[in-house]
Amino acid sequence: MITEDSAPPGVVVVGRLARGTAGEARRVVHVFGVEATAATSELVRTKCGEALSRTDVEWLTPGVGMPCEPCLGLTTGEPARSPRRELGV
Ligand SMILES: [Zn+2]
């Protein structure tokens, strides 16, 4: 279920890949810019640099799930490279 219109502006938006779209290890909770929920592109960009297909993202309430450390600024390594398909955007 896509709930892209459910987040009010000005709040931190978090989400992860929905169950079944990726292995559990990749289903960390990413931080998104608030523009991610307003954009109409098929890809939403995480703070750590991953581009996820909007339809694969399960939007969450902050504090739920296992956080993506790069998104939180806890690590400063290379941004995770997504093997996921780019949709040509
Ligand atoms: Zn992330």
PDB file of the backbone (N, CA, C, O) and the ligand in Angstrom, with CONECT records:
HET     ZN  A 101       1
ATOM      1  N   MET A   1       0.840  -1.197   0.000  1.00  0.00           N
ATOM      2  CA  MET A   1       0.000   0.000   0.000  1.00  0.00           C
ATOM      3  C   MET A   1       0.874   1.246   0.000  1.00  0.00           C
ATOM      4  O   MET A   1       1.814   1.361   0.787  1.00  0.00           O
ATOM      5  N   ILE A   2       0.560   2.152  -0.871  1.00  0.00           N
ATOM      6  CA  ILE A   2       1.335   3.385  -0.960  1.00  0.00           C
ATOM      7  C   ILE A   2       0.619   4.459  -0.144  1.00  0.00           C
ATOM      8  O   ILE A   2      -0.572   4.721  -0.316  1.00  0.00           O
ATOM      9  N   THR A   3       1.388   5.060   0.742  1.00  0.00           N
ATOM     10  CA  THR A   3       0.789   6.080   1.598  1.00  0.00           C
ATOM     11  C   THR A   3       1.562   7.374   1.470  1.00  0.00           C
ATOM     12  O   THR A   3       1.818   8.061   2.459  1.00  0.00           O
ATOM     13  N   GLU A   4       1.930   7.699   0.249  1.00  0.00           N
ATOM     14  CA  GLU A   4       2.817   8.832   0.034  1.00  0.00           C
ATOM     15  C   GLU A   4       2.187  10.162   0.426  1.00  0.00           C
ATOM     16  O   GLU A   4       2.895  11.145   0.641  1.00  0.00           O
ATOM     17  N   ASP A   5       0.889  10.195   0.517  1.00  0.00           N
ATOM     18  CA  ASP A   5       0.233  11.453   0.854  1.00  0.00           C
ATOM     19  C   ASP A   5      -0.056  11.577   2.350  1.00  0.00           C
ATOM     20  O   ASP A   5      -0.681  12.538   2.798  1.00  0.00           O
ATOM     21  N   SER A   6       0.405  10.594   3.102  1.00  0.00           N
ATOM     22  CA  SER A   6       0.007  10.556   4.504  1.00  0.00           C
ATOM     23  C   SER A   6       0.911  11.382   5.405  1.00  0.00           C
ATOM     24  O   SER A   6       0.520  11.714   6.524  1.00  0.00           O
ATOM     25  N   ALA A   7       2.113  11.723   4.943  1.00  0.00           N
ATOM     26  CA  ALA A   7       3.050  12.419   5.809  1.00  0.00           C
ATOM     27  C   ALA A   7       2.876  13.930   5.675  1.00  0.00           C
ATOM     28  O   ALA A   7       2.904  14.460   4.564  1.00  0.00           O
ATOM     29  N   PRO A   8       2.701  14.608   6.767  1.00  0.00           N
ATOM     30  CA  PRO A   8       2.618  16.068   6.691  1.00  0.00           C
ATOM     31  C   PRO A   8       3.976  16.656   6.354  1.00  0.00           C
ATOM     32  O   PRO A   8       5.000  16.030   6.628  1.00  0.00           O
ATOM     33  N   PRO A   9       4.009  17.845   5.765  1.00  0.00           N
ATOM     34  CA  PRO A   9       5.292  18.459   5.422  1.00  0.00           C
ATOM     35  C   PRO A   9       6.076  18.845   6.674  1.00  0.00           C
ATOM     36  O   PRO A   9       5.502  19.127   7.726  1.00  0.00           O
ATOM     37  N   GLY A  10       7.384  18.851   6.537  1.00  0.00           N
ATOM     38  CA  GLY A  10       8.217  19.351   7.609  1.00  0.00           C
ATOM     39  C   GLY A  10       8.608  18.315   8.634  1.00  0.00           C
ATOM     40  O   GLY A  10       9.201  18.660   9.656  1.00  0.00           O
ATOM     41  N   VAL A  11       8.301  17.084   8.398  1.00  0.00           N
ATOM     42  CA  VAL A  11       8.689  16.038   9.329  1.00  0.00           C
ATOM     43  C   VAL A  11       9.681  15.107   8.653  1.00  0.00           C
ATOM     44  O   VAL A  11       9.774  15.058   7.426  1.00  0.00           O
ATOM     45  N   VAL A  12      10.411  14.379   9.460  1.00  0.00           N
ATOM     46  CA  VAL A  12      11.316  13.377   8.918  1.00  0.00           C
ATOM     47  C   VAL A  12      10.493  12.210   8.395  1.00  0.00           C
ATOM     48  O   VAL A  12       9.580  11.717   9.057  1.00  0.00           O
ATOM     49  N   VAL A  13      10.837  11.794   7.214  1.00  0.00           N
ATOM     50  CA  VAL A  13      10.127  10.684   6.601  1.00  0.00           C
ATOM     51  C   VAL A  13      11.054   9.484   6.575  1.00  0.00           C
ATOM     52  O   VAL A  13      12.191   9.574   6.112  1.00  0.00           O
ATOM     53  N   VAL A  14      10.576   8.399   7.059  1.00  0.00           N
ATOM     54  CA  VAL A  14      11.374   7.183   7.062  1.00  0.00           C
ATOM     55  C   VAL A  14      10.596   6.053   6.403  1.00  0.00           C
ATOM     56  O   VAL A  14       9.365   6.033   6.390  1.00  0.00           O
ATOM     57  N   GLY A  15      11.347   5.134   5.869  1.00  0.00           N
ATOM     58  CA  GLY A  15      10.701   3.981   5.246  1.00  0.00           C
ATOM     59  C   GLY A  15      11.733   2.943   4.909  1.00  0.00           C
ATOM     60  O   GLY A  15      12.939   3.179   4.979  1.00  0.00           O
ATOM     61  N   ARG A  16      11.236   1.804   4.546  1.00  0.00           N
ATOM     62  CA  ARG A  16      12.132   0.718   4.171  1.00  0.00           C
ATOM     63  C   ARG A  16      11.491  -0.058   3.035  1.00  0.00           C
ATOM     64  O   ARG A  16      10.318   0.119   2.705  1.00  0.00           O
ATOM     65  N   LEU A  17      12.301  -0.917   2.457  1.00  0.00           N
ATOM     66  CA  LEU A  17      11.782  -1.775   1.399  1.00  0.00           C
ATOM     67  C   LEU A  17      10.726  -2.701   1.988  1.00  0.00           C
ATOM     68  O   LEU A  17      10.924  -3.300   3.045  1.00  0.00           O
ATOM     69  N   ALA A  18       9.632  -2.806   1.305  1.00  0.00           N
ATOM     70  CA  ALA A  18       8.550  -3.634   1.794  1.00  0.00           C
ATOM     71  C   ALA A  18       8.947  -5.099   1.805  1.00  0.00           C
ATOM     72  O   ALA A  18       9.812  -5.526   1.040  1.00  0.00           O
ATOM     73  N   ARG A  19       8.318  -5.851   2.666  1.00  0.00           N
ATOM     74  CA  ARG A  19       8.576  -7.275   2.750  1.00  0.00           C
ATOM     75  C   ARG A  19       8.358  -7.927   1.384  1.00  0.00           C
ATOM     76  O   ARG A  19       7.356  -7.678   0.714  1.00  0.00           O
ATOM     77  N   GLY A  20       9.310  -8.758   0.992  1.00  0.00           N
ATOM     78  CA  GLY A  20       9.176  -9.453  -0.270  1.00  0.00           C
ATOM     79  C   GLY A  20       9.913  -8.782  -1.417  1.00  0.00           C
ATOM     80  O   GLY A  20      10.094  -9.388  -2.473  1.00  0.00           O
ATOM     81  N   THR A  21      10.343  -7.527  -1.223  1.00  0.00           N
ATOM     82  CA  THR A  21      11.047  -6.836  -2.294  1.00  0.00           C
ATOM     83  C   THR A  21      12.552  -6.924  -2.116  1.00  0.00           C
ATOM     84  O   THR A  21      13.305  -6.620  -3.041  1.00  0.00           O
ATOM     85  N   ALA A  22      13.001  -7.338  -0.930  1.00  0.00           N
ATOM     86  CA  ALA A  22      14.423  -7.405  -0.658  1.00  0.00           C
ATOM     87  C   ALA A  22      14.641  -8.342   0.517  1.00  0.00           C
ATOM     88  O   ALA A  22      13.714  -8.647   1.267  1.00  0.00           O
ATOM     89  N   GLY A  23      15.872  -8.790   0.664  1.00  0.00           N
ATOM     90  CA  GLY A  23      16.194  -9.628   1.800  1.00  0.00           C
ATOM     91  C   GLY A  23      16.053  -8.849   3.094  1.00  0.00           C
ATOM     92  O   GLY A  23      16.133  -7.620   3.106  1.00  0.00           O
ATOM     93  N   GLU A  24      15.846  -9.565   4.167  1.00  0.00           N
ATOM     94  CA  GLU A  24      15.654  -8.907   5.459  1.00  0.00           C
ATOM     95  C   GLU A  24      16.844  -8.018   5.816  1.00  0.00           C
ATOM     96  O   GLU A  24      16.675  -6.971   6.440  1.00  0.00           O
ATOM     97  N   ALA A  25      18.038  -8.436   5.423  1.00  0.00           N
ATOM     98  CA  ALA A  25      19.225  -7.668   5.775  1.00  0.00           C
ATOM     99  C   ALA A  25      19.219  -6.286   5.130  1.00  0.00           C
ATOM    100  O   ALA A  25      19.843  -5.356   5.643  1.00  0.00           O
ATOM    101  N   ARG A  26      18.523  -6.150   4.017  1.00  0.00           N
ATOM    102  CA  ARG A  26      18.489  -4.863   3.320  1.00  0.00           C
ATOM    103  C   ARG A  26      17.295  -4.034   3.747  1.00  0.00           C
ATOM    104  O   ARG A  26      17.135  -2.899   3.298  1.00  0.00           O
ATOM    105  N   ARG A  27      16.474  -4.574   4.589  1.00  0.00           N
ATOM    106  CA  ARG A  27      15.259  -3.855   4.942  1.00  0.00           C
ATOM    107  C   ARG A  27      15.491  -2.955   6.149  1.00  0.00           C
ATOM    108  O   ARG A  27      14.726  -2.960   7.113  1.00  0.00           O
ATOM    109  N   VAL A  28      16.569  -2.183   6.066  1.00  0.00           N
ATOM    110  CA  VAL A  28      16.812  -1.196   7.107  1.00  0.00           C
ATOM    111  C   VAL A  28      15.942   0.019   6.819  1.00  0.00           C
ATOM    112  O   VAL A  28      15.501   0.244   5.692  1.00  0.00           O
ATOM    113  N   VAL A  29      15.711   0.794   7.871  1.00  0.00           N
ATOM    114  CA  VAL A  29      14.828   1.947   7.748  1.00  0.00           C
ATOM    115  C   VAL A  29      15.643   3.158   7.334  1.00  0.00           C
ATOM    116  O   VAL A  29      16.486   3.635   8.093  1.00  0.00           O
ATOM    117  N   HIS A  30      15.395   3.653   6.136  1.00  0.00           N
ATOM    118  CA  HIS A  30      16.110   4.792   5.597  1.00  0.00           C
ATOM    119  C   HIS A  30      15.393   6.095   5.942  1.00  0.00           C
ATOM    120  O   HIS A  30      14.191   6.126   6.206  1.00  0.00           O
ATOM    121  N   VAL A  31      16.173   7.153   5.929  1.00  0.00           N
ATOM    122  CA  VAL A  31      15.618   8.487   6.103  1.00  0.00           C
ATOM    123  C   VAL A  31      15.489   9.131   4.723  1.00  0.00           C
ATOM    124  O   VAL A  31      16.402   9.051   3.901  1.00  0.00           O
ATOM    125  N   PHE A  32      14.369   9.756   4.489  1.00  0.00           N
ATOM    126  CA  PHE A  32      14.119  10.425   3.220  1.00  0.00           C
ATOM    127  C   PHE A  32      13.923  11.912   3.460  1.00  0.00           C
ATOM    128  O   PHE A  32      13.470  12.329   4.526  1.00  0.00           O
ATOM    129  N   GLY A  33      14.267  12.696   2.465  1.00  0.00           N
ATOM    130  CA  GLY A  33      13.882  14.096   2.508  1.00  0.00           C
ATOM    131  C   GLY A  33      12.373  14.204   2.381  1.00  0.00           C
ATOM    132  O   GLY A  33      11.730  13.353   1.765  1.00  0.00           O
ATOM    133  N   VAL A  34      11.819  15.241   2.959  1.00  0.00           N
ATOM    134  CA  VAL A  34      10.366  15.358   2.899  1.00  0.00           C
ATOM    135  C   VAL A  34       9.888  15.505   1.462  1.00  0.00           C
ATOM    136  O   VAL A  34       8.737  15.206   1.142  1.00  0.00           O
ATOM    137  N   GLU A  35      10.798  15.975   0.592  1.00  0.00           N
ATOM    138  CA  GLU A  35      10.416  16.108  -0.807  1.00  0.00           C
ATOM    139  C   GLU A  35      10.157  14.749  -1.454  1.00  0.00           C
ATOM    140  O   GLU A  35       9.502  14.655  -2.492  1.00  0.00           O
ATOM    141  N   ALA A  36      10.683  13.702  -0.822  1.00  0.00           N
ATOM    142  CA  ALA A  36      10.491  12.367  -1.383  1.00  0.00           C
ATOM    143  C   ALA A  36       9.019  12.008  -1.451  1.00  0.00           C
ATOM    144  O   ALA A  36       8.579  11.326  -2.376  1.00  0.00           O
ATOM    145  N   THR A  37       8.267  12.466  -0.478  1.00  0.00           N
ATOM    146  CA  THR A  37       6.851  12.109  -0.456  1.00  0.00           C
ATOM    147  C   THR A  37       6.041  12.982  -1.400  1.00  0.00           C
ATOM    148  O   THR A  37       4.929  12.628  -1.791  1.00  0.00           O
ATOM    149  N   ALA A  38       6.606  14.121  -1.759  1.00  0.00           N
ATOM    150  CA  ALA A  38       5.871  15.026  -2.631  1.00  0.00           C
ATOM    151  C   ALA A  38       6.213  14.804  -4.096  1.00  0.00           C
ATOM    152  O   ALA A  38       5.419  15.104  -4.988  1.00  0.00           O
ATOM    153  N   ALA A  39       7.402  14.276  -4.326  1.00  0.00           N
ATOM    154  CA  ALA A  39       7.841  14.079  -5.700  1.00  0.00           C
ATOM    155  C   ALA A  39       6.953  13.077  -6.410  1.00  0.00           C
ATOM    156  O   ALA A  39       6.327  12.219  -5.787  1.00  0.00           O
ATOM    157  N   THR A  40       6.912  13.201  -7.697  1.00  0.00           N
ATOM    158  CA  THR A  40       6.072  12.297  -8.474  1.00  0.00           C
ATOM    159  C   THR A  40       6.904  11.285  -9.253  1.00  0.00           C
ATOM    160  O   THR A  40       6.364  10.462  -9.992  1.00  0.00           O
ATOM    161  N   SER A  41       8.225  11.353  -9.082  1.00  0.00           N
ATOM    162  CA  SER A  41       9.070  10.395  -9.787  1.00  0.00           C
ATOM    163  C   SER A  41       8.880   9.007  -9.206  1.00  0.00           C
ATOM    164  O   SER A  41       8.377   8.841  -8.095  1.00  0.00           O
ATOM    165  N   GLU A  42       9.284   8.036  -9.964  1.00  0.00           N
ATOM    166  CA  GLU A  42       9.113   6.658  -9.512  1.00  0.00           C
ATOM    167  C   GLU A  42      10.171   6.264  -8.497  1.00  0.00           C
ATOM    168  O   GLU A  42      10.006   5.291  -7.761  1.00  0.00           O
ATOM    169  N   LEU A  43      11.262   7.027  -8.461  1.00  0.00           N
ATOM    170  CA  LEU A  43      12.314   6.724  -7.510  1.00  0.00           C
ATOM    171  C   LEU A  43      12.301   7.736  -6.382  1.00  0.00           C
ATOM    172  O   LEU A  43      12.081   8.929  -6.596  1.00  0.00           O
ATOM    173  N   VAL A  44      12.538   7.247  -5.190  1.00  0.00           N
ATOM    174  CA  VAL A  44      12.719   8.123  -4.054  1.00  0.00           C
ATOM    175  C   VAL A  44      14.139   7.939  -3.542  1.00  0.00           C
ATOM    176  O   VAL A  44      14.627   6.815  -3.426  1.00  0.00           O
ATOM    177  N   ARG A  45      14.794   9.044  -3.240  1.00  0.00           N
ATOM    178  CA  ARG A  45      16.201   9.018  -2.872  1.00  0.00           C
ATOM    179  C   ARG A  45      16.328   9.032  -1.345  1.00  0.00           C
ATOM    180  O   ARG A  45      15.767   9.890  -0.663  1.00  0.00           O
ATOM    181  N   THR A  46      17.071   8.071  -0.839  1.00  0.00           N
ATOM    182  CA  THR A  46      17.302   8.049   0.601  1.00  0.00           C
ATOM    183  C   THR A  46      18.424   9.020   0.933  1.00  0.00           C
ATOM    184  O   THR A  46      19.183   9.446   0.062  1.00  0.00           O
ATOM    185  N   LYS A  47      18.508   9.358   2.212  1.00  0.00           N
ATOM    186  CA  LYS A  47      19.553  10.270   2.645  1.00  0.00           C
ATOM    187  C   LYS A  47      20.936   9.664   2.421  1.00  0.00           C
ATOM    188  O   LYS A  47      21.905  10.394   2.209  1.00  0.00           O
ATOM    189  N   CYS A  48      21.033   8.347   2.465  1.00  0.00           N
ATOM    190  CA  CYS A  48      22.331   7.691   2.292  1.00  0.00           C
ATOM    191  C   CYS A  48      22.649   7.453   0.826  1.00  0.00           C
ATOM    192  O   CYS A  48      23.703   6.906   0.504  1.00  0.00           O
ATOM    193  N   GLY A  49      21.756   7.853  -0.063  1.00  0.00           N
ATOM    194  CA  GLY A  49      22.102   7.830  -1.472  1.00  0.00           C
ATOM    195  C   GLY A  49      21.476   6.712  -2.287  1.00  0.00           C
ATOM    196  O   GLY A  49      21.713   6.617  -3.491  1.00  0.00           O
ATOM    197  N   GLU A  50      20.700   5.887  -1.664  1.00  0.00           N
ATOM    198  CA  GLU A  50      20.039   4.831  -2.434  1.00  0.00           C
ATOM    199  C   GLU A  50      18.814   5.389  -3.129  1.00  0.00           C
ATOM    200  O   GLU A  50      18.118   6.258  -2.606  1.00  0.00           O
ATOM    201  N   ALA A  51      18.570   4.873  -4.309  1.00  0.00           N
ATOM    202  CA  ALA A  51      17.354   5.222  -5.025  1.00  0.00           C
ATOM    203  C   ALA A  51      16.430   4.013  -4.999  1.00  0.00           C
ATOM    204  O   ALA A  51      16.734   2.960  -5.559  1.00  0.00           O
ATOM    205  N   LEU A  52      15.325   4.190  -4.351  1.00  0.00           N
ATOM    206  CA  LEU A  52      14.393   3.085  -4.208  1.00  0.00           C
ATOM    207  C   LEU A  52      13.155   3.352  -5.035  1.00  0.00           C
ATOM    208  O   LEU A  52      12.714   4.493  -5.177  1.00  0.00           O
ATOM    209  N   SER A  53      12.609   2.292  -5.571  1.00  0.00           N
ATOM    210  CA  SER A  53      11.358   2.424  -6.302  1.00  0.00           C
ATOM    211  C   SER A  53      10.243   2.751  -5.308  1.00  0.00           C
ATOM    212  O   SER A  53      10.047   2.054  -4.313  1.00  0.00           O
ATOM    213  N   ARG A  54       9.529   3.817  -5.605  1.00  0.00           N
ATOM    214  CA  ARG A  54       8.507   4.275  -4.680  1.00  0.00           C
ATOM    215  C   ARG A  54       7.518   3.162  -4.309  1.00  0.00           C
ATOM    216  O   ARG A  54       7.054   3.068  -3.172  1.00  0.00           O
ATOM    217  N   THR A  55       7.223   2.349  -5.278  1.00  0.00           N
ATOM    218  CA  THR A  55       6.226   1.312  -5.033  1.00  0.00           C
ATOM    219  C   THR A  55       6.751   0.204  -4.131  1.00  0.00           C
ATOM    220  O   THR A  55       5.979  -0.609  -3.624  1.00  0.00           O
ATOM    221  N   ASP A  56       8.073   0.174  -3.932  1.00  0.00           N
ATOM    222  CA  ASP A  56       8.649  -0.846  -3.062  1.00  0.00           C
ATOM    223  C   ASP A  56       8.812  -0.363  -1.633  1.00  0.00           C
ATOM    224  O   ASP A  56       9.140  -1.149  -0.745  1.00  0.00           O
ATOM    225  N   VAL A  57       8.589   0.915  -1.404  1.00  0.00           N
ATOM    226  CA  VAL A  57       8.874   1.482  -0.094  1.00  0.00           C
ATOM    227  C   VAL A  57       7.651   1.390   0.812  1.00  0.00           C
ATOM    228  O   VAL A  57       6.530   1.747   0.450  1.00  0.00           O
ATOM    229  N   GLU A  58       7.931   0.901   1.986  1.00  0.00           N
ATOM    230  CA  GLU A  58       6.932   0.845   3.045  1.00  0.00           C
ATOM    231  C   GLU A  58       7.215   2.014   3.989  1.00  0.00           C
ATOM    232  O   GLU A  58       8.239   2.019   4.673  1.00  0.00           O
ATOM    233  N   TRP A  59       6.340   2.983   4.033  1.00  0.00           N
ATOM    234  CA  TRP A  59       6.567   4.160   4.866  1.00  0.00           C
ATOM    235  C   TRP A  59       6.260   3.839   6.324  1.00  0.00           C
ATOM    236  O   TRP A  59       5.285   3.157   6.641  1.00  0.00           O
ATOM    237  N   LEU A  60       7.112   4.345   7.194  1.00  0.00           N
ATOM    238  CA  LEU A  60       7.024   3.970   8.602  1.00  0.00           C
ATOM    239  C   LEU A  60       7.004   5.203   9.489  1.00  0.00           C
ATOM    240  O   LEU A  60       7.287   6.324   9.065  1.00  0.00           O
ATOM    241  N   THR A  61       6.659   4.943  10.727  1.00  0.00           N
ATOM    242  CA  THR A  61       6.771   5.961  11.756  1.00  0.00           C
ATOM    243  C   THR A  61       8.207   5.955  12.279  1.00  0.00           C
ATOM    244  O   THR A  61       8.745   4.882  12.556  1.00  0.00           O
ATOM    245  N   PRO A  62       8.847   7.126  12.424  1.00  0.00           N
ATOM    246  CA  PRO A  62      10.214   7.147  12.958  1.00  0.00           C
ATOM    247  C   PRO A  62      10.313   6.364  14.263  1.00  0.00           C
ATOM    248  O   PRO A  62       9.455   6.474  15.139  1.00  0.00           O
ATOM    249  N   GLY A  63      11.383   5.569  14.375  1.00  0.00           N
ATOM    250  CA  GLY A  63      11.581   4.775  15.573  1.00  0.00           C
ATOM    251  C   GLY A  63      11.241   3.315  15.379  1.00  0.00           C
ATOM    252  O   GLY A  63      11.544   2.480  16.231  1.00  0.00           O
ATOM    253  N   VAL A  64      10.612   3.006  14.260  1.00  0.00           N
ATOM    254  CA  VAL A  64      10.250   1.619  13.975  1.00  0.00           C
ATOM    255  C   VAL A  64      11.368   0.962  13.171  1.00  0.00           C
ATOM    256  O   VAL A  64      11.936   1.576  12.268  1.00  0.00           O
ATOM    257  N   GLY A  65      11.668  -0.246  13.494  1.00  0.00           N
ATOM    258  CA  GLY A  65      12.577  -1.041  12.677  1.00  0.00           C
ATOM    259  C   GLY A  65      14.040  -0.750  12.949  1.00  0.00           C
ATOM    260  O   GLY A  65      14.395   0.017  13.843  1.00  0.00           O
ATOM    261  N   MET A  66      14.878  -1.393  12.142  1.00  0.00           N
ATOM    262  CA  MET A  66      16.327  -1.252  12.277  1.00  0.00           C
ATOM    263  C   MET A  66      16.797  -0.093  11.411  1.00  0.00           C
ATOM    264  O   MET A  66      16.650  -0.139  10.190  1.00  0.00           O
ATOM    265  N   PRO A  67      17.359   0.945  12.021  1.00  0.00           N
ATOM    266  CA  PRO A  67      17.715   2.123  11.226  1.00  0.00           C
ATOM    267  C   PRO A  67      18.902   1.886  10.314  1.00  0.00           C
ATOM    268  O   PRO A  67      19.787   1.085  10.616  1.00  0.00           O
ATOM    269  N   CYS A  68      18.909   2.593   9.193  1.00  0.00           N
ATOM    270  CA  CYS A  68      20.053   2.621   8.298  1.00  0.00           C
ATOM    271  C   CYS A  68      21.083   3.559   8.908  1.00  0.00           C
ATOM    272  O   CYS A  68      20.826   4.754   9.054  1.00  0.00           O
ATOM    273  N   GLU A  69      22.233   3.033   9.259  1.00  0.00           N
ATOM    274  CA  GLU A  69      23.222   3.850   9.956  1.00  0.00           C
ATOM    275  C   GLU A  69      23.729   5.022   9.124  1.00  0.00           C
ATOM    276  O   GLU A  69      23.829   6.130   9.649  1.00  0.00           O
ATOM    277  N   PRO A  70      24.054   4.821   7.839  1.00  0.00           N
ATOM    278  CA  PRO A  70      24.468   5.982   7.034  1.00  0.00           C
ATOM    279  C   PRO A  70      23.413   7.088   6.994  1.00  0.00           C
ATOM    280  O   PRO A  70      23.742   8.274   7.017  1.00  0.00           O
ATOM    281  N   CYS A  71      22.166   6.693   6.936  1.00  0.00           N
ATOM    282  CA  CYS A  71      21.104   7.697   6.912  1.00  0.00           C
ATOM    283  C   CYS A  71      21.096   8.529   8.188  1.00  0.00           C
ATOM    284  O   CYS A  71      20.765   9.714   8.161  1.00  0.00           O
ATOM    285  N   LEU A  72      21.454   7.919   9.279  1.00  0.00           N
ATOM    286  CA  LEU A  72      21.440   8.615  10.559  1.00  0.00           C
ATOM    287  C   LEU A  72      22.739   9.359  10.812  1.00  0.00           C
ATOM    288  O   LEU A  72      22.879  10.070  11.808  1.00  0.00           O
ATOM    289  N   GLY A  73      23.699   9.187   9.891  1.00  0.00           N
ATOM    290  CA  GLY A  73      24.982   9.844  10.081  1.00  0.00           C
ATOM    291  C   GLY A  73      25.856   9.131  11.090  1.00  0.00           C
ATOM    292  O   GLY A  73      26.805   9.713  11.616  1.00  0.00           O
ATOM    293  N   LEU A  74      25.543   7.877  11.362  1.00  0.00           N
ATOM    294  CA  LEU A  74      26.324   7.125  12.337  1.00  0.00           C
ATOM    295  C   LEU A  74      27.596   6.571  11.734  1.00  0.00           C
ATOM    296  O   LEU A  74      28.560   6.281  12.442  1.00  0.00           O
ATOM    297  N   THR A  75      27.589   6.427  10.422  1.00  0.00           N
ATOM    298  CA  THR A  75      28.784   5.956   9.740  1.00  0.00           C
ATOM    299  C   THR A  75      29.088   6.918   8.602  1.00  0.00           C
ATOM    300  O   THR A  75      28.203   7.622   8.115  1.00  0.00           O
ATOM    301  N   THR A  76      30.329   6.940   8.193  1.00  0.00           N
ATOM    302  CA  THR A  76      30.723   7.888   7.158  1.00  0.00           C
ATOM    303  C   THR A  76      31.396   7.183   5.989  1.00  0.00           C
ATOM    304  O   THR A  76      32.136   7.804   5.226  1.00  0.00           O
ATOM    305  N   GLY A  77      31.143   5.913   5.853  1.00  0.00           N
ATOM    306  CA  GLY A  77      31.781   5.150   4.785  1.00  0.00           C
ATOM    307  C   GLY A  77      31.150   5.433   3.440  1.00  0.00           C
ATOM    308  O   GLY A  77      30.361   6.363   3.271  1.00  0.00           O
ATOM    309  N   GLU A  78      31.525   4.604   2.499  1.00  0.00           N
ATOM    310  CA  GLU A  78      30.943   4.717   1.173  1.00  0.00           C
ATOM    311  C   GLU A  78      29.435   4.529   1.258  1.00  0.00           C
ATOM    312  O   GLU A  78      28.953   3.651   1.974  1.00  0.00           O
ATOM    313  N   PRO A  79      28.707   5.338   0.543  1.00  0.00           N
ATOM    314  CA  PRO A  79      27.272   5.092   0.515  1.00  0.00           C
ATOM    315  C   PRO A  79      26.985   3.731  -0.099  1.00  0.00           C
ATOM    316  O   PRO A  79      27.646   3.311  -1.049  1.00  0.00           O
ATOM    317  N   ALA A  80      26.018   3.068   0.442  1.00  0.00           N
ATOM    318  CA  ALA A  80      25.667   1.744  -0.060  1.00  0.00           C
ATOM    319  C   ALA A  80      25.243   1.849  -1.512  1.00  0.00           C
ATOM    320  O   ALA A  80      24.383   2.649  -1.881  1.00  0.00           O
ATOM    321  N   ARG A  81      25.867   1.029  -2.310  1.00  0.00           N
ATOM    322  CA  ARG A  81      25.476   1.030  -3.718  1.00  0.00           C
ATOM    323  C   ARG A  81      24.333   0.063  -3.918  1.00  0.00           C
ATOM    324  O   ARG A  81      24.412  -1.110  -3.555  1.00  0.00           O
ATOM    325  N   SER A  82      23.299   0.567  -4.486  1.00  0.00           N
ATOM    326  CA  SER A  82      22.136  -0.278  -4.687  1.00  0.00           C
ATOM    327  C   SER A  82      22.259  -1.062  -5.979  1.00  0.00           C
ATOM    328  O   SER A  82      22.487  -0.482  -7.040  1.00  0.00           O
ATOM    329  N   PRO A  83      22.110  -2.369  -5.898  1.00  0.00           N
ATOM    330  CA  PRO A  83      22.081  -3.161  -7.138  1.00  0.00           C
ATOM    331  C   PRO A  83      20.716  -3.116  -7.804  1.00  0.00           C
ATOM    332  O   PRO A  83      20.504  -3.685  -8.875  1.00  0.00           O
ATOM    333  N   ARG A  84      19.823  -2.443  -7.162  1.00  0.00           N
ATOM    334  CA  ARG A  84      18.466  -2.411  -7.697  1.00  0.00           C
ATOM    335  C   ARG A  84      18.448  -1.657  -9.017  1.00  0.00           C
ATOM    336  O   ARG A  84      19.296  -0.808  -9.292  1.00  0.00           O
ATOM    337  N   ARG A  85      17.493  -1.986  -9.788  1.00  0.00           N
ATOM    338  CA  ARG A  85      17.360  -1.358 -11.104  1.00  0.00           C
ATOM    339  C   ARG A  85      17.129   0.146 -10.941  1.00  0.00           C
ATOM    340  O   ARG A  85      16.410   0.602 -10.052  1.00  0.00           O
ATOM    341  N   GLU A  86      17.762   0.880 -11.826  1.00  0.00           N
ATOM    342  CA  GLU A  86      17.418   2.286 -11.932  1.00  0.00           C
ATOM    343  C   GLU A  86      16.308   2.376 -12.957  1.00  0.00           C
ATOM    344  O   GLU A  86      16.286   1.616 -13.925  1.00  0.00           O
ATOM    345  N   LEU A  87      15.406   3.283 -12.753  1.00  0.00           N
ATOM    346  CA  LEU A  87      14.240   3.310 -13.626  1.00  0.00           C
ATOM    347  C   LEU A  87      14.357   4.369 -14.715  1.00  0.00           C
ATOM    348  O   LEU A  87      13.367   4.781 -15.319  1.00  0.00           O
ATOM    349  N   GLY A  88      15.597   4.797 -14.947  1.00  0.00           N
ATOM    350  CA  GLY A  88      15.811   5.727 -16.036  1.00  0.00           C
ATOM    351  C   GLY A  88      15.440   7.148 -15.707  1.00  0.00           C
ATOM    352  O   GLY A  88      15.240   7.958 -16.612  1.00  0.00           O
ATOM    353  N   VAL A  89      15.344   7.466 -14.463  1.00  0.00           N
ATOM    354  CA  VAL A  89      14.988   8.836 -14.056  1.00  0.00           C
ATOM    355  C   VAL A  89      16.279   9.581 -13.766  1.00  0.00           C
ATOM    356  O   VAL A  89      16.246  10.757 -13.404  1.00  0.00           O
TER     357      VAL A  89
HETATM  358 ZN    ZN A 101      19.914   4.715   4.280  1.00  0.00          ZN2+
END
